[in-house]
Amino acid sequence: MVSQTAAPPSPVDTAPPALLPVYEPGELAALAARHGLTVSGARPTLGAYVRQLWGRRHFITAFATAKLTAQYSQAKLGQIWQIMTPLLNATVYYFIFGVLMDTKRGVPDFVPFLVTGVFIWTFTASSITAGTRAISGNTGLVRALHFPRASLPIALAIQQLQQLLFSLGALSLILLLFGQYPRPSWLLAVPALALQALFNTGISMVMARLAAKTPDIAQLTPFILRTWMYSSGVMWSLDHLLSGDRVPKLVLLALECNPAAVYIDLMRFALIDSFTGAQLPPHVWAVATGWALVCGIGGFIFFWKAEERYGRG
């Protein structure tokens, strides 16, 4: 019987395993920086983020236009609903508040007053509602592609501005039918809308971040907007409502500084002859500019701080 002996071990088998170098966390960071490595999905600096957004400006405008075109693509009347929706709302508000509740008493040019308020309020409300769906409604896009996430709420805010500009033709026609003819003050609508658009975009980015983390906010938003609308003088004159000493001074100040009411009043002042400067709150342009800058810049920074967390989980 032939005995079998085990083969002698090779030098490779007997050699001690190679030891990997051990780095401290600071050394690893230095090594990654030396080789140009960065953390995947890390938030860029604020300046770099702004430059990235500017580099994708064509995508942002194209995305906004595509959303606007597709919004009513399944409806037979198509884009006409961009005008019909605020007009139908204004009609309902006229009969409920103007006729049944008689809020038109003491308000000259009530129909232009009401329609202007509805159109301008719809711009803000639609921008905020769209912002709540900016991230949660585009999760596939966020997870599939690398781009600055602020592109989405900004694009949706631009979409609402495009829709408003499209609807201003109908508003101008209504103003003409009720004796409000073009005059130099109509030019004031341009800075007023620019400030409102900046304000809307900032609030839209705030809502986009909050709704991305807590989707239930999208269900709560309509109730908040409805309450805000009733306190913004869309269907009645806050100037008449707040006359006298019936309202505490703090409440009066809060209502006068209400950003939605401020932008609505500025547009009424620009477009309606009977809406005079005496009906505007004190320092109205300063208040409008302050709201636009605080919410626009603050909302952008608030959104940017969570950039690396969007689309995860």
Secondary structure as GFF3:
##gff-version 3
##sequence-region A 1 313
A	DSSP	alpha_helix	11	14	.	.	.	ID=ss1
A	DSSP	alpha_helix	25	34	.	.	.	ID=ss2
A	DSSP	alpha_helix	46	55	.	.	.	ID=ss3
A	DSSP	alpha_helix	57	71	.	.	.	ID=ss4
A	DSSP	three_ten_helix	78	80	.	.	.	ID=ss5
A	DSSP	alpha_helix	81	93	.	.	.	ID=ss6
A	DSSP	pi_helix	94	100	.	.	.	ID=ss7
A	DSSP	alpha_helix	110	132	.	.	.	ID=ss8
A	DSSP	three_ten_helix	136	138	.	.	.	ID=ss9
A	DSSP	alpha_helix	139	144	.	.	.	ID=ss10
A	DSSP	alpha_helix	151	177	.	.	.	ID=ss11
A	DSSP	three_ten_helix	184	188	.	.	.	ID=ss12
A	DSSP	alpha_helix	189	213	.	.	.	ID=ss13
A	DSSP	alpha_helix	217	230	.	.	.	ID=ss14
A	DSSP	alpha_helix	238	241	.	.	.	ID=ss15
A	DSSP	alpha_helix	249	256	.	.	.	ID=ss16
A	DSSP	alpha_helix	259	271	.	.	.	ID=ss17
A	DSSP	three_ten_helix	277	279	.	.	.	ID=ss18
A	DSSP	alpha_helix	284	304	.	.	.	ID=ss19
A	DSSP	three_ten_helix	307	309	.	.	.	ID=ss20
###
